[in-house]
Amino acid sequence: MSSPEKLVIATRASRLALWQARHVQARLQALYPGCRVELLEMTTRGDQILDRTLSKVGGKGLFVKELETALLDGRADLAVHSLKDVPVDLTHPFDLAAILQRADPHDALVSNTVASLDELPAGAVLGTSSLRREAQLRARYPQLLVKPLRGNLDTRLAKLDRGDYAAIVLAAAGLQRLGLAERIRAVIPVEDSLPAAGQGALGIEIMADRSELRAWLAPLACADTTACALAERAVSRALGGSCQVPLAAYATVQGDTLSLRALVAEPDGQRVLRAQASGPRGQAQQLGEQAARALIEQGADAILARLATPSA
């Protein structure tokens, strides 16, 4: 197989997205020293709309569409995404070509005043950008006031630092990647905040007909993370997962066994449904579908149907 001569990576222009794209750029340049790997920086609708929560303006796909346009018109060969931002119903002509080794999948507490969620006094304002976190935190800490938090990572930290929030919850991986690990006061156990499907992993999207590009990217893929992501995304796909739904799915691999936890909740945290599944890692997708069925049997479909109904 011949080596590529030039590859262009489409990326959001945020600091975290650029770190992720440069990470892939460095990996590709190490694999193919003769290849010129360039970045195409773009601003997406998700980056521009900062006054409303993602669930109100179209969900995670807002971070992907402009990058896909660059793939379609040939300005870019590949797009690098946080996997949790990639819609689970990705369809032709696009394809998820490689999922890289996962970083820390946990959510993290960031605060200038407390070292744990348990230390926050009743009525304290806790900021989060996702319905998934909000529902679980409301269920676990009903005495706290959970409020939306939008903007890129630096913007969110600035809102905390000026006192808008007593604490905020962010993905641990993003803070660690940007050298901000010291801002983490506590890593939140998965029992208290089950991660989003694909959290901590990077996904590389290409045009489905680029078979040579898929082969060049293959060495970047992590088999364990791919199996976990397949199971997690299968849960989300079976339940019609989107930003409008407080849904979580997290899998781990031990030897040949994949263990999966999944969750669907009411946004106010009054009702939280949980399911687990485990089995051979080669059956990752089936395990995800099994966990989704278990949630539906508990009544998840009623919660999802209600949330899917547009509000006036």
SETOR-87857 format. One line per field, with one value per residue (C-alpha): x, z, y; residue number from 1. Coordinates in pm, whole numbers, plus 50000, padded with zeros to 5 digits. Layout:
# SETOR-87857
c1 = (X | ...)
c3 = (Z | ...)
c2 = (Y | ...)
n = (NUM | ...)
***
This chain:
# SETOR-87857
c1 = (50000 | 50136 | 50169 | 49968 | 50141 | 49905 | 49613 | 49389 | 49213 | 48892 | 48856 | 48659 | 48865 | 48819 | 49131 | 49026 | 48927 | 49263 | 49447 | 49259 | 49329 | 49698 | 49717 | 49590 | 49816 | 50121 | 50019 | 49979 | 50309 | 50485 | 50324 | 50387 | 50695 | 50673 | 50313 | 50211 | 49931 | 49746 | 49460 | 49150 | 49005 | 48632 | 48367 | 48051 | 47694 | 47744 | 48031 | 47830 | 47508 | 47603 | 47285 | 47081 | 47146 | 47235 | 46912 | 46717 | 46904 | 46952 | 47192 | 47539 | 47522 | 47573 | 47943 | 47974 | 47781 | 48028 | 48316 | 48117 | 48064 | 48443 | 48467 | 48192 | 48347 | 48701 | 48856 | 48939 | 49016 | 48919 | 48746 | 48846 | 48568 | 48511 | 48332 | 48047 | 47966 | 47930 | 47565 | 47506 | 47302 | 47597 | 47496 | 47624 | 47820 | 48004 | 48179 | 48350 | 48686 | 48878 | 48819 | 49135 | 49234 | 49011 | 49141 | 48978 | 48602 | 48489 | 48315 | 48509 | 48415 | 48577 | 48535 | 48725 | 48549 | 48482 | 48673 | 48370 | 48005 | 47914 | 48062 | 47832 | 47568 | 47197 | 47100 | 47452 | 47457 | 47613 | 47678 | 47673 | 47635 | 47452 | 47109 | 47277 | 47488 | 47205 | 46958 | 47206 | 47328 | 46972 | 46894 | 47203 | 47205 | 46844 | 46938 | 47161 | 47052 | 47169 | 47191 | 47296 | 47656 | 47751 | 48064 | 48401 | 48611 | 48787 | 48457 | 48304 | 48600 | 48581 | 48211 | 48306 | 48595 | 48378 | 48134 | 47840 | 47857 | 47976 | 48104 | 48086 | 48107 | 48319 | 48468 | 48795 | 48960 | 48918 | 49080 | 49367 | 49430 | 49462 | 49701 | 49430 | 49424 | 49504 | 49157 | 48998 | 48895 | 48740 | 48682 | 48313 | 48256 | 48052 | 47798 | 47717 | 47760 | 47767 | 47958 | 47813 | 47854 | 48206 | 48318 | 48698 | 48751 | 48830 | 48660 | 48784 | 48519 | 48579 | 48382 | 48268 | 48413 | 48771 | 48893 | 49262 | 49218 | 49049 | 49351 | 49593 | 49396 | 49362 | 49683 | 49533 | 49234 | 49216 | 49038 | 48927 | 48792 | 48621 | 48441 | 48331 | 48215 | 48024 | 47828 | 47770 | 47660 | 47429 | 47243 | 47208 | 47102 | 46837 | 46694 | 46712 | 46977 | 47042 | 47109 | 46738 | 46764 | 46937 | 47104 | 47436 | 47627 | 47970 | 48152 | 48481 | 48677 | 48854 | 49019 | 48750 | 48459 | 48282 | 48076 | 47825 | 47617 | 47340 | 47097 | 46797 | 46656 | 46390 | 46559 | 46462 | 46628 | 46305 | 46330 | 46651 | 46641 | 46954 | 47057 | 47369 | 47490 | 47809 | 47939 | 48199 | 48355 | 48282 | 47914 | 47948 | 47661 | 47425 | 47515 | 47428 | 47094 | 47030 | 47087 | 46859 | 46582 | 46618 | 46573 | 46269 | 46115 | 46149 | 45967 | 46245 | 46036 | 45771 | 46037 | 46192 | 45856 | 45771 | 46108 | 46091 | 45765 | 45861 | 45763 | 45578)
c3 = (50000 | 49901 | 50164 | 50148 | 50019 | 50172 | 50416 | 50533 | 50870 | 50924 | 51283 | 51494 | 51589 | 51966 | 52174 | 52268 | 51912 | 51785 | 52047 | 51925 | 51558 | 51627 | 51820 | 51512 | 51290 | 51496 | 51491 | 51112 | 51056 | 51271 | 51065 | 50728 | 50756 | 50390 | 50422 | 50462 | 50719 | 50736 | 50947 | 50813 | 51104 | 51099 | 51320 | 51353 | 51440 | 51775 | 51846 | 51740 | 51938 | 52300 | 52452 | 52439 | 52543 | 52270 | 52331 | 52228 | 51903 | 51731 | 51938 | 51885 | 51506 | 51516 | 51582 | 51285 | 50986 | 50867 | 50893 | 50685 | 50420 | 50395 | 50342 | 50080 | 49871 | 49897 | 50108 | 50376 | 50377 | 50736 | 51029 | 51393 | 51652 | 52017 | 51965 | 52197 | 51954 | 51654 | 51584 | 51626 | 51305 | 51086 | 50736 | 50378 | 50231 | 50565 | 50771 | 51109 | 50994 | 51322 | 51696 | 51892 | 52236 | 52500 | 52751 | 53096 | 53038 | 53372 | 53447 | 53673 | 53939 | 53904 | 54187 | 54362 | 54694 | 54748 | 54694 | 54636 | 54539 | 54892 | 55028 | 54824 | 55047 | 54970 | 54700 | 54555 | 54177 | 53984 | 53611 | 53341 | 52965 | 52931 | 53021 | 53099 | 53377 | 53491 | 53542 | 53732 | 53949 | 54031 | 54131 | 54350 | 54489 | 54483 | 54718 | 54454 | 54188 | 53853 | 53576 | 53206 | 53115 | 52752 | 52572 | 52507 | 52792 | 52864 | 52863 | 53108 | 53344 | 53322 | 53424 | 53726 | 53817 | 53812 | 54054 | 53830 | 53965 | 54291 | 54087 | 53734 | 53587 | 53277 | 53097 | 53269 | 52934 | 52798 | 53104 | 53097 | 52725 | 52767 | 53061 | 53307 | 53518 | 53827 | 53796 | 53869 | 54235 | 54211 | 53950 | 53974 | 54007 | 53729 | 53995 | 54041 | 53680 | 53415 | 53110 | 52767 | 52489 | 52350 | 52616 | 52624 | 52278 | 51946 | 51623 | 51269 | 51004 | 50628 | 50309 | 50295 | 49947 | 50052 | 50106 | 50073 | 50341 | 50571 | 50533 | 50613 | 50928 | 51047 | 51259 | 51473 | 51582 | 51929 | 51932 | 52298 | 52269 | 51940 | 52101 | 52396 | 52168 | 51949 | 52254 | 52395 | 52062 | 52004 | 52326 | 52210 | 51859 | 51986 | 52212 | 51958 | 52171 | 52124 | 52332 | 52414 | 52607 | 52946 | 52831 | 52937 | 52832 | 52947 | 52865 | 52979 | 52844 | 53058 | 52851 | 52611 | 52826 | 52766 | 53054 | 52982 | 53201 | 53057 | 53193 | 53091 | 53323 | 53357 | 53315 | 53670 | 53807 | 53966 | 53780 | 53676 | 53490 | 53481 | 53294 | 53261 | 53011 | 52972 | 52730 | 52458 | 52322 | 51971 | 52046 | 52147 | 51936 | 52053 | 52417 | 52359 | 52207 | 52499 | 52753 | 52553 | 52554 | 52932 | 52969 | 52740 | 52950 | 53253 | 53075 | 52898 | 52581 | 52764 | 52892 | 52544 | 52370 | 52608 | 52561 | 52183 | 52169 | 52071 | 52327 | 52214)
c2 = (50000 | 50340 | 50614 | 50936 | 51250 | 51506 | 51486 | 51770 | 51743 | 51942 | 52059 | 52300 | 52605 | 52570 | 52511 | 52157 | 52062 | 52193 | 51986 | 51679 | 51751 | 51818 | 51490 | 51304 | 51515 | 51411 | 51044 | 51052 | 51233 | 50971 | 50693 | 50860 | 51087 | 51187 | 51307 | 51671 | 51680 | 52013 | 52147 | 52321 | 52521 | 52585 | 52744 | 52536 | 52634 | 52466 | 52706 | 53011 | 52952 | 53011 | 53151 | 52829 | 52470 | 52220 | 52028 | 52341 | 52413 | 52081 | 51876 | 51743 | 51735 | 52112 | 52044 | 51809 | 51948 | 52214 | 51967 | 51719 | 51986 | 52020 | 51643 | 51651 | 51927 | 51787 | 52064 | 51805 | 51433 | 51358 | 51523 | 51472 | 51477 | 51407 | 51077 | 51176 | 51462 | 51229 | 51138 | 50765 | 50756 | 50856 | 50749 | 50735 | 50911 | 50945 | 50681 | 50657 | 50522 | 50495 | 50531 | 50612 | 50489 | 50641 | 50894 | 50934 | 50883 | 51031 | 51357 | 51593 | 51847 | 52190 | 52440 | 52717 | 52657 | 52285 | 51961 | 51738 | 51755 | 51646 | 51972 | 52198 | 52361 | 52337 | 52588 | 52610 | 52664 | 52377 | 52426 | 52159 | 52155 | 51823 | 51689 | 51355 | 51508 | 51734 | 51448 | 51231 | 51517 | 51624 | 51265 | 51235 | 51592 | 51721 | 52005 | 52170 | 52418 | 52273 | 52535 | 52521 | 52606 | 52676 | 52793 | 52637 | 52505 | 52835 | 53023 | 52777 | 52806 | 53187 | 53177 | 52966 | 53197 | 53510 | 53347 | 53256 | 52901 | 52742 | 52447 | 52310 | 51960 | 51900 | 51600 | 51506 | 51425 | 51778 | 51936 | 51687 | 51735 | 52111 | 52085 | 52191 | 51875 | 52084 | 52242 | 51903 | 51893 | 51546 | 51280 | 51186 | 50809 | 50647 | 50549 | 50919 | 51035 | 50764 | 50894 | 50966 | 50712 | 50753 | 51002 | 51045 | 50892 | 51059 | 50953 | 51013 | 51068 | 51026 | 50984 | 50621 | 50563 | 50651 | 50293 | 50387 | 50655 | 50404 | 50175 | 50460 | 50545 | 50183 | 50186 | 50469 | 50259 | 50103 | 49766 | 49786 | 50141 | 50056 | 49760 | 49975 | 50256 | 50011 | 49887 | 50237 | 50384 | 50085 | 50178 | 50535 | 50434 | 50190 | 50459 | 50740 | 50910 | 51280 | 51588 | 51602 | 51276 | 51221 | 50900 | 50748 | 50436 | 50322 | 49999 | 49845 | 49549 | 49290 | 49020 | 48897 | 49020 | 49350 | 49495 | 49770 | 50001 | 50216 | 50471 | 50679 | 50946 | 51212 | 51553 | 51649 | 51334 | 51211 | 50882 | 50707 | 50374 | 50158 | 49843 | 49630 | 49372 | 49171 | 48912 | 48847 | 49168 | 49040 | 49089 | 49455 | 49580 | 49304 | 49383 | 49747 | 49651 | 49412 | 49692 | 49923 | 49661 | 49625 | 50002 | 50000 | 49721 | 49950 | 50232 | 50424 | 50448 | 50653 | 50896 | 50923 | 50975 | 51256 | 51426 | 51389 | 51585 | 51943 | 52204 | 52511)
n = (1 | 2 | 3 | 4 | 5 | 6 | 7 | 8 | 9 | 10 | 11 | 12 | 13 | 14 | 15 | 16 | 17 | 18 | 19 | 20 | 21 | 22 | 23 | 24 | 25 | 26 | 27 | 28 | 29 | 30 | 31 | 32 | 33 | 34 | 35 | 36 | 37 | 38 | 39 | 40 | 41 | 42 | 43 | 44 | 45 | 46 | 47 | 48 | 49 | 50 | 51 | 52 | 53 | 54 | 55 | 56 | 57 | 58 | 59 | 60 | 61 | 62 | 63 | 64 | 65 | 66 | 67 | 68 | 69 | 70 | 71 | 72 | 73 | 74 | 75 | 76 | 77 | 78 | 79 | 80 | 81 | 82 | 83 | 84 | 85 | 86 | 87 | 88 | 89 | 90 | 91 | 92 | 93 | 94 | 95 | 96 | 97 | 98 | 99 | 100 | 101 | 102 | 103 | 104 | 105 | 106 | 107 | 108 | 109 | 110 | 111 | 112 | 113 | 114 | 115 | 116 | 117 | 118 | 119 | 120 | 121 | 122 | 123 | 124 | 125 | 126 | 127 | 128 | 129 | 130 | 131 | 132 | 133 | 134 | 135 | 136 | 137 | 138 | 139 | 140 | 141 | 142 | 143 | 144 | 145 | 146 | 147 | 148 | 149 | 150 | 151 | 152 | 153 | 154 | 155 | 156 | 157 | 158 | 159 | 160 | 161 | 162 | 163 | 164 | 165 | 166 | 167 | 168 | 169 | 170 | 171 | 172 | 173 | 174 | 175 | 176 | 177 | 178 | 179 | 180 | 181 | 182 | 183 | 184 | 185 | 186 | 187 | 188 | 189 | 190 | 191 | 192 | 193 | 194 | 195 | 196 | 197 | 198 | 199 | 200 | 201 | 202 | 203 | 204 | 205 | 206 | 207 | 208 | 209 | 210 | 211 | 212 | 213 | 214 | 215 | 216 | 217 | 218 | 219 | 220 | 221 | 222 | 223 | 224 | 225 | 226 | 227 | 228 | 229 | 230 | 231 | 232 | 233 | 234 | 235 | 236 | 237 | 238 | 239 | 240 | 241 | 242 | 243 | 244 | 245 | 246 | 247 | 248 | 249 | 250 | 251 | 252 | 253 | 254 | 255 | 256 | 257 | 258 | 259 | 260 | 261 | 262 | 263 | 264 | 265 | 266 | 267 | 268 | 269 | 270 | 271 | 272 | 273 | 274 | 275 | 276 | 277 | 278 | 279 | 280 | 281 | 282 | 283 | 284 | 285 | 286 | 287 | 288 | 289 | 290 | 291 | 292 | 293 | 294 | 295 | 296 | 297 | 298 | 299 | 300 | 301 | 302 | 303 | 304 | 305 | 306 | 307 | 308 | 309 | 310 | 311 | 312)
***
